């Protein structure tokens, strides 16, 4: 989302949510927040610790372990991954000497054939989305937690391979005297799972909930995140009537009423975007028209835990449209499109030549009409106008300062820097 105070909004969010803190939730359950980009949860057993997720780097896991040992001297014998994203598994190598069991959930997504053949471009787009090549002033925050350790000069990911994959929907288990349930709950990832402590009514929720509008559609690309299934997993989460929910990022929810109200609002926000989008598609609207129509309901739009700091309503709408009806927006004009260079040449000629387009571009910049300015830049770049490259870089930086999503900000600046490097 673009906002005139985008930088301020991101900075204030980072200042509020990136503080190191240990939450002692229930008996022998400790959540480490602000120790890394993601969270970790230590559950004390009779003789050992069960660790749910391991932070993003072994160096940060080492700091967490030092503070954990001030609480209990018991060693980490069991690791459970809520899902396979590297920021949740990256610190596991720190526990290699003591961990005897590493548990993960089976992936419910059917991978696309030969998906690895586009790894190079997806990795590049991931670097842009996450701002891995940016400095701290450029990035501000990684959105739902501090920047990952490998961006701060620390060691990179050091995951441990699972020794057990949970393939059933729900598995009851007693580990070192702790009764828990391992529950498959696909959402942000196909291998997402919940860890439920029934005696204390505490739920470890992974990344299906955290205190910002969820990243329902990652701009880096990749396989569609099944939002309908994500909503089902949120319904499942709500059904447990937990008294505490410990997310994979940001602060926990504590208290039965807070949990119930927050999760219902969160679920309803996702479902509203999903249902509105499908209804407008079915009414025959184009993707741009659907983007214009879909909004969060008024009573949800201003809730702090639905701020578009990470995910975006607009990007979600576009992803749903592509997933349900494909690339074609229904307008036959777009069945076949002329090459960009030819379109640019014809449009510039129609406008009256490159000097008139440059005049319009400079006026758009003066009016802070940056989205229009970018469109004009692309027309000029399409006809080889060198000056437009510098102006596009300028516009990308300007839009970055308006973007409330950390992912969007990173992408604007990363792309601008790549353009600078390629000049």
N, C-alpha and C positions, 0 to 999 in steps of 0.2 A: 504494500500500500504506500502511495506517495503522500507525504505530509510535509508542510513547510518547516516543521520542527523535527524532521526525521532523525537527525544526529542526536539531538537532545533526548528524544524518546529512547533511542537505543542506549545512550550513555546512562540515563537514569535507570533503565531496566537492569543494565549490567551492575551498576552501583548497588542496587537493591538485592540482586539475586546471586551475586558471585562471591558471597562471603563464606568463609570456611566455618562449618558448624557440624556438631554431632548431635543428632536427635535421638534421644533414648525413648523408644516407643514400646511400651509394654515391658515385659520381663525378659531381659537378656536379648533385646532386639535394638540394634544401633544403626542408624542411617548416617552415612558420611556424605555431607553435601558441601560443595565448594572445594573439594579436594582435587577435582579433575573436571573435565568437561561433562562427564556423566557422574552418577552416584554409585555408591556401593553400600550394601546392607550386610551387617555381620549379625548372625544368629547364634547365640551361645548354646552348645549342646553340653552333654555331661562331661566330656573330656576334650572337646574340640570346638572349633568354630566352623559354621557353614557360611560361606561368603557368596552372596548373590551379586553378581557382576564385580568387576575388578578395576574400574577406572580405565583411563585411556593409555597409560604408560607405566612401565615398571618403576620409574623414579617416583611418580606420584603414589603408586601403590605402596612403595617403601615408606613414604611419609605417613600414609594412612595406617600401615602396620605398626609403626612406632606408637601412634596414638591409640590404636586398638589394644596394644599390649599394656597400656596404662589402665585399661578397663579390665582386661582379662589376659592371663598368661597363656591361655589355651591356644594351640596351634591351629592354623587353617588346614583342615583335612578334606573338606568338600567345597567345591566351587560349582555354582549353578549359573549358567548364562540365561538371562531373560530372552536374549536373541543374539544373532550373529554379527551385529554391527561392530566394527573394530574398536570404537570408543568404549565399548562395554567389556571387551575381552582383552584389550591391549595391555593391561597390567598383570595379567595372570601369571606371566613368567616369573614374577617376584615370588610366587608361592610354589614354585616347582619342587623345592626340597621337601615340602610338607604335604602338599595336596595329593591325596590318594584317589580321589574321584572327581571327575569333571563332567557335569551333566548339562546337556543341551536339548532343545526341542527339535523335532523333525520339521522340515520345511514343508508347509502345506501348498506352496506355490509350485506350479509346474514350470520349470525354467524354459524359456524359448530356445529352440534348437540353434546352436552355434552362436549363442549370445556373447561368448568370449571373443568373437571376431570383431566386436565393436568396443572392446575394453579400452583401447588407447584413447578414443574420443571421450568415453565416459569418465576415465580417470582425469583427463584434462578438464572436463566440465565439473567434476567433483572438486578439483583444486580451486576452480573459480568460485563455485558455490560456497565452499568452506573458507575461502580466503587464505588458503595455506601459504601462498607466496606473498601475502601482504604483511606490513608491519602492524604493531598494535594500534597505532593511531589511525591507520587506514581501516582496520577491521573493527575496532572498538570492542566487539564481543563476537562469540560464535553463536549467539542467539539464545540457546537454552542452557548456557553454561559457559565457563571460561574457555579460552582457546585451548586446543589440545596440546599435550606436552611436546610433541615433535615440532610445533611452531615456536617453542620457547627454548630451544636448545637442549631439550631432554631426549632420552632414548625414544625410539618409535615403538610401534606396537610389538608386543611379545606375548601373543596368545598361547594357551595350551590347548592341544587337541582334545575334544571330548572323549571320555572313556565310555560314555553311555548316552544314547539318543532316546528321548521319550517320544514314542510314536503313537501311544494311545491318547485319547482326548483328556482323560483325567486319571492320574496315577496317585494312589495313596502310598505314602512312604514314611517310615520312621528312620531318621538318621541321627545316630548318637543320642537317642532319647527324645528327639524332637519330632513330633507328628506334623507332617505337612502334606499338602496336595500340590502336585505339579499339573498345571492345567494349560492345554494348548489353547491359544487365543490369538489367531492371526490378525494383524492390523497393520501397523507401520511396516512390519516385516512378516513374511509367511511363516517364519520360525519363532514368532513371539509366543511367550508363555507367561502365565501368572504363577506365583508361589504363594499359597494360602496357608496361614497358620490358624487352624480352626479354633483351637482353644482360646487364643487371644483375639481372634477376628481381625487379624492384620493381613493385608494383601500387598504383595510386591507386584507392581503393575507394569513393569518394563516401560516401554515408550508408547503404549496405547493411550496413556494420559500423562500430560505434564502441563504446567501452568502457563501455556500460551496456545494460540490457535495452531493446531497440529499441522505438520508438514505432510498433508494428504497427497501432495503431488510434488515430488522433488524436481527442481528446475535442472538438476544435473542430468536428468533423463533416467532411463531404466524401465523395468517392467512396471506396468500399472499397479498401483496399490489399490486393492479391491476395497473401496470405501463402504460398500454395502456390508461386506463381511466385517470390516472394522467396527461399524455400528453394532453389529451383532455381538462382537467381543466387548464393546462398551456396555451393552445390555447385560451381558454375562457378569461383567465386573460389578455393575449396580446390584445385581440379584444376590450377591453375597452379603449385603448389608454390613460391610466392614465398619469398624470403628476407627481404623487408620488405613490409609492407602499411601504406599511408599513408591513414588515414581522413579523412572530411570534418570530424570533430570529435574532440577529445581526442588522446591521444598515439599515435604509430605503434607498430606491432608490428615488432620486429627480431629476426632469427635464425630459421632454418628451422623448428626444433623449436617455438619459441614461437608462430610463425605457425600451424603445423599444429595444435597442441594447442588454441590459443585459438579458431581459426576452427571447428574441429570441435565444440568445446563450445558455441560460440555457435549454430552451425547446429542442433545436437542440441536445444538449449533451445527454439528456435523451433519445430522440428519436433515436439517432445514436446507442447507446448501445442496445436499445430494438430491432431495426431493424436488426443490425448486428447479434445479438444473434439468432433471429428467422431464419435468412437466413442460418446461419451456422448449426443450428439444422436441417433445411430442407435438407441441403446437406449431412446429415448423420453423422456429426461429433459427437464424444463423448463429454461429458461435459468438460473434461480436455482439449480436443482439442479446444473447443469453447473459454474457458478461455484464452488460448494462443493466439487466433486470435483477440479477441475484444479489441479495443483501442479507446479512444477518438480521433477525428480528430485533426490533428496538430494545427489548428488555435484555437481550444478550450482547448487543453490540459494544457496550461500554464496560463489560465485566473485565477486570484486569487479567484474569486467567484465559481470556479469549482474544487478547491483543495480538495483532498480526506482526509479531516479533520474529517469528520463524516461518510458519506457513502463511499462505495467502488465499483468501476467498477466490480471487480472480484466477489464480493458477489452478486451483481445485476445479473450478468450472471448466476450464480448458481441458484439463485431464479427463474429466468425466465425459465431455463431449467426444473427445478422440476415442475413448475406450468403448463408448456405446454406439456411436454412429460412424466412426472412422474419420479420416482426414478431410473428406469432402463436406463442405458446409451446406450443400443443397442448392447453391446458386450456380446455374450452368455456366456462368461467366468464368467460374473458377475450375471447370473441368480440365481445361488446358490453358496454361499461362505462358505468355511469352517470356523469353529470357530476361533477367533483370537488366542487363546492359542495354537491351533493345527498348524495354519499357522506360528506362531512365532517359534514354536519348529522345524518345517520342514525347515524354512528359516535359522535359526541359525545353524542347522546341516549341511545344504548345504554350508553355508559360511565357516564352519570348526570349529564351537563351539563358546561358549560365549566369550572366551578370544580374538578371532580374531574380533568379533563384537565390543568388547570394544575398541580394538586398532583402528578400523575404526572410531568409535565414537569419540575417543580422537583426531584423526587426523582431523575429520570434525570440531570439536570445534576449533582446532588450525587454521584451514583454514577459520574460521567464516562461515562455511557452515551449518547454524543453522537449516534450514528446513530438510536437510538430517539427521542431528544429532537427531532431534526429531523423525524421522522415525526409526532410529536405537534404540533410547531409548524405543520406544513402542515395538519393537521386543524383547528386553531384559526384559522389564517389563512383557511381555506376557509369559515368561518362569520363572518368579519369581526372576529375578536378582535384588536384593535390591539396589545395587549401581546405577542402572539406574534411580531410582526414584530421587535421588539427582541431577543427571545429567539432567534429564528432567526439574526439577525446574530451574536449572541454564539456560537452553536453553529458557525457557518461559520468564524469565527476560531479556535475551539477545534480544529476538525477540521483546519484549515490547519496548525496546529502539530504535528499527528500525521502529516501526509502526507509520504511520502518522495519522491514524484514532484513535481518542480518544476512541471510542468504542472497537476497536481491542486491544489497549494498556490496557484498563481496564480488558478485558477478559483474556489476557495473565497473568497479575499480580494477578488478583483475583483467577484464577485457581491454580497458583503456590502457593499462600498462603493457599489455601484449602488443597493442597497436603502436605504442611508443617504441617498443623494442624492435618492431618490424619496419619502422620508417627508413 
